[in-house]
Structure formats: structure tokens, C-alpha cells
Amino acid sequence: MSARALAASVAPGHLQRASALTDFSGSRDIAVSEEIGSLLPWPRLRRGATICLAAKAASGTTSLLLALMAQLSRSGAWCALIGASSVSAVAAQQAGVSLSRLAFVETAERDRETAAGALLNGIDLVAVHITSEVPSQMPRRLMAKARKRGNILVPFGPGAQSWPNTDVSWSVEKTTWHGLNRGRGMLRHCELHVRARMHGRDRYGTVWPYGRAPGVAETRDVHGRRTASVTSLPSRKVKALRSG
């Protein structure tokens, strides 16, 4: 079904939120983990909010989005991911997203506003992949729809940096993988150092979308954030050559 056909097939007056069929709370605020909560301007995630995920770092933005979706889907909320064909169901499941409450919607970028507007009628969290500068009226219309319906709108990707007037903007400043042990092992745990900008101020936090690495010695960087870097194999090789 095309985005336009999807929009034409729904009548907001006759729709209810998908999560109303589950035990997901209908309250104004949604409980989240301490990691996610530290990146919000409120103690709990507020319905009708817009969270922008700007792709400043080379990686980590998708993992941060999946961590947010995992929080909501495990509580009974429904999520939709529009225009992100590179995101696999396996990655979503490993991040803890309930696949039974996640919809993947593939559509051309010119039709993503139409698809998002239709899905905001009944899906609790709608994430829209933005790869280029957004049309001037698109953010205003979609944010107004999210506020009216009490759902969460999440523009993400390279083009999301131009999205104006969001409640909070997240950017992954650094991504650190853990799992290598003296040059052997597998990368299993991802540590995201995130900057949250809200009301003109910055706040920093750390998110582990695939579970916290056990036994990792923690230090703090200049911003007071916890860090725990893993020395890469190339770095070990260079160090060994220099010492030899």
C-alpha cells in the first residue's frame, strides 16, 4: 500500500491508538529507564513530544533510536519506523524491541510526511528517517498532529538536524564498543555518549542499547560522563611495534 493510499484509508474520528488493545498506560507521561530519562526535560516521557535524533556521529543514532523504541514497546506501546530500509528486524530484536509491536514502513522520501501523518493517528511512536533538508511546513504539521493525538514523533538521520522547535534534540557524540579481551573476543556491548539539547541547554548521558558491559572499569570525561574505552586491535599493533 502506498503512503497516499494509507492516508486515504484512515479516518481519524474512527481510529483509536493501537496500544489501547493492550495494557499500555493511557496516562499523559510514559515511564522510561534512568538512562533515557536523563536525556529528557521531564521525569517521564511526555505524550505529544517531538524528539530529534541528529546524526552527528558516524554511528550510534540507529542504536539510540532502537533503545527508545525498546523502552516503549516492552510497555505495550506500538512503534513505526518509516524509510529506514537499512535497519533490520534482527538489530531491533537484539536491542529489546518487541517485534510484534513494530511496523517497518518503506516509502519514498517525498511521501514520508503523508505516511507519518497517517500513522500518527494510531501508533504511539512514529520515527521518520530524514536524509535531506525538510520542507518548510512539514515539521509544523507533523508536530501538531503528534501533540493532538498524544503520540511521540521522532525525526532522525542526517536531515533531521534542520528540524526546528523540537522538545529535545539528541546527538551521539561518541560510540564505544566493548567485548575485545586482549585482542580476542566479539564486540557485544555498545556504549553511546549522548548530548541532549533542551531549552537552549545541553545535558550529557550514557546509553547502553544492548546491555551494559560487565566488569568495565569506568572513568569520567571532561563533561562528567562515564567512559570506558576499548583499545582497538590496530592500536595494540602500533603500540607493540613501537615498544619493540
C-alpha positions in Angstrom: 0.0 0.0 0.0 1.4 3.4 -0.9 1.7 6.3 1.5 -1.2 8.2 -0.1 -3.4 5.1 -0.1 -2.6 4.6 3.6 -3.6 8.1 4.4 -6.8 7.9 2.4 -7.8 4.7 4.2 -7.8 6.1 7.7 -10.4 8.4 9.3 -9.1 9.9 12.5 -12.5 10.2 14.0 -13.0 6.5 13.8 -9.5 5.4 14.9 -8.1 4.6 18.4 -4.5 4.1 19.4 -3.2 0.6 18.7 -1.9 0.2 22.2 -5.4 0.7 23.5 -5.8 -3.0 22.7 -3.0 -3.8 25.2 -2.4 -2.9 28.9 -0.2 0.1 27.9 -1.0 3.0 30.2 -3.0 5.8 28.7 -1.6 8.4 31.1 0.0 11.6 29.9 3.5 10.6 30.8 5.3 7.4 29.9 7.8 5.7 32.3 11.3 5.2 30.9 14.6 3.9 32.2 17.0 6.1 34.1 19.4 6.2 31.1 16.7 7.5 28.7 15.1 9.7 31.4 18.4 11.5 31.9 18.2 12.8 28.3 14.7 14.3 28.7 13.5 17.6 30.1 10.8 15.8 32.1 10.9 13.0 34.7 8.9 10.8 32.3 8.4 10.8 28.5 5.6 13.2 27.7 3.0 12.3 25.1 2.8 14.6 22.1 6.6 15.3 22.3 9.0 15.5 19.4 12.5 14.1 19.9 15.0 14.8 17.2 17.9 12.4 16.7 20.6 14.2 14.7 23.2 12.1 13.0 26.3 13.9 14.1 28.5 10.8 14.7 29.3 8.2 12.1 27.3 5.6 14.0 25.1 5.1 17.0 22.0 7.1 16.0 20.0 4.0 15.0 21.0 2.2 18.2 19.8 5.1 20.3 16.5 5.1 18.4 16.1 1.3 19.0 16.9 1.8 22.7 14.0 4.3 22.9 11.7 2.0 21.0 12.6 -0.9 23.2 11.5 1.1 26.3 8.1 1.8 24.8 7.4 -1.5 23.1 8.1 -3.5 26.2 5.5 -1.4 28.0 2.9 -2.3 25.3 3.3 0.7 23.0 3.3 0.4 19.2 6.2 1.9 17.1 6.6 2.6 13.4 9.8 3.1 11.5 9.4 5.0 8.2 12.0 4.9 5.4 14.9 3.2 7.2 15.5 0.1 5.0 19.0 -0.4 6.5 17.5 -1.2 9.9 16.9 -4.9 10.3 14.4 -6.8 12.5 17.3 -8.7 14.0 19.0 -5.5 15.2 15.7 -4.2 16.6 15.1 -7.5 18.5 18.7 -7.5 19.9 18.1 -4.0 21.2 15.0 -5.3 23.0 12.3 -4.0 20.7 9.1 -6.2 20.7 8.8 -7.1 17.0 5.1 -7.8 17.5 4.6 -4.1 18.1 6.9 -2.7 15.5 5.9 -1.7 11.9 8.5 -1.2 9.2 7.2 1.2 6.5 9.2 1.7 3.3 8.3 4.6 1.2 9.9 7.3 -1.0 11.2 10.3 1.0 8.7 12.6 -0.8 5.8 10.6 0.7 7.1 10.2 4.3 5.1 13.2 5.6 2.0 11.5 4.3 2.9 8.2 5.8 3.9 9.7 9.2 0.7 11.8 9.3 -1.4 8.6 8.8 0.5 6.5 11.3 0.3 9.2 14.0 -3.4 8.6 14.1 -2.9 5.3 15.9 0.8 4.5 16.5 2.4 5.6 19.8 5.8 6.3 18.5 6.5 7.2 14.8 10.1 7.6 13.7 10.8 9.2 10.3 14.1 8.8 8.6 15.2 12.2 7.1 18.1 12.2 4.7 17.8 15.8 3.2 16.6 19.2 4.3 12.9 19.0 5.2 10.2 21.1 3.5 9.4 24.2 5.5 5.8 23.2 6.6 6.4 19.5 7.2 7.8 19.8 10.8 5.0 22.1 11.9 2.2 19.9 10.5 3.6 16.6 11.9 4.4 18.1 15.4 0.9 19.5 15.6 -0.5 16.1 14.7 1.6 14.4 17.3 0.5 16.8 20.0 -3.1 16.4 19.1 -3.1 12.6 19.1 -0.7 12.4 22.1 1.9 10.3 20.3 5.7 10.6 20.0 7.3 11.9 16.8 11.0 11.1 16.2 12.7 12.6 13.1 16.1 11.0 12.7 19.0 10.9 10.3 21.3 13.5 8.5 18.4 15.8 7.5 16.9 15.8 11.0 19.4 18.4 12.0 17.3 21.0 10.2 14.1 20.1 12.1 13.1 23.2 14.2 11.4 23.6 17.5 11.7 20.1 18.9 11.2 19.4 22.6 14.6 17.8 22.8 17.4 17.0 20.3 19.7 14.1 20.8 23.1 13.6 19.1 25.5 10.7 19.6 28.9 12.3 20.3 30.8 9.1 20.6 30.3 5.4 20.2 32.4 2.8 22.0 32.1 -0.9 21.6 33.1 -3.5 24.2 33.9 -7.1 24.1 37.5 -7.5 22.9 39.7 -9.0 25.5 43.5 -8.7 24.8 42.7 -8.8 21.1 40.3 -11.7 21.2 36.5 -12.0 21.6 33.5 -10.4 20.0 32.1 -6.9 20.1 29.0 -7.3 22.3 28.2 -4.1 24.2 27.7 -0.6 22.7 28.2 2.5 24.8 26.6 5.7 23.4 27.7 9.0 24.7 24.7 11.3 24.0 24.2 15.0 24.1 20.7 16.2 24.8 19.8 19.8 23.9 16.7 21.2 25.6 15.6 24.8 26.2 19.0 26.0 24.9 21.0 24.0 27.4 23.0 20.8 27.0 22.8 17.7 29.1 25.0 14.6 28.7 24.3 10.9 29.4 25.3 7.4 28.5 23.1 4.8 27.0 23.8 1.0 26.6 21.3 -0.2 23.9 22.4 -3.8 24.0 23.1 -4.2 27.8 25.8 -2.8 29.9 29.3 -4.4 29.6 30.1 -6.4 32.8 33.3 -5.6 34.7 34.2 -2.5 32.7 36.3 0.0 34.7 34.7 3.4 34.5 36.2 6.9 34.3 34.7 10.2 33.6 35.4 12.6 30.7 35.5 16.4 30.8 31.7 16.6 30.8 31.4 14.2 33.7 30.1 11.4 31.6 31.2 7.8 32.2 33.6 6.4 29.7 35.2 3.0 29.2 37.2 2.8 26.0 38.4 -0.4 24.5 41.8 -0.4 22.8 41.4 -1.4 19.2 43.5 -4.1 17.5 45.3 -1.6 15.2 46.2 0.5 18.2 47.6 -2.6 20.0 49.6 -3.5 16.9 51.1 0.0 16.6 51.9 0.1 20.3 53.7 -3.3 20.1 55.7 -2.2 17.1 56.8 0.9 18.9 57.8 -0.9 22.0 59.8 -3.5 20.0 
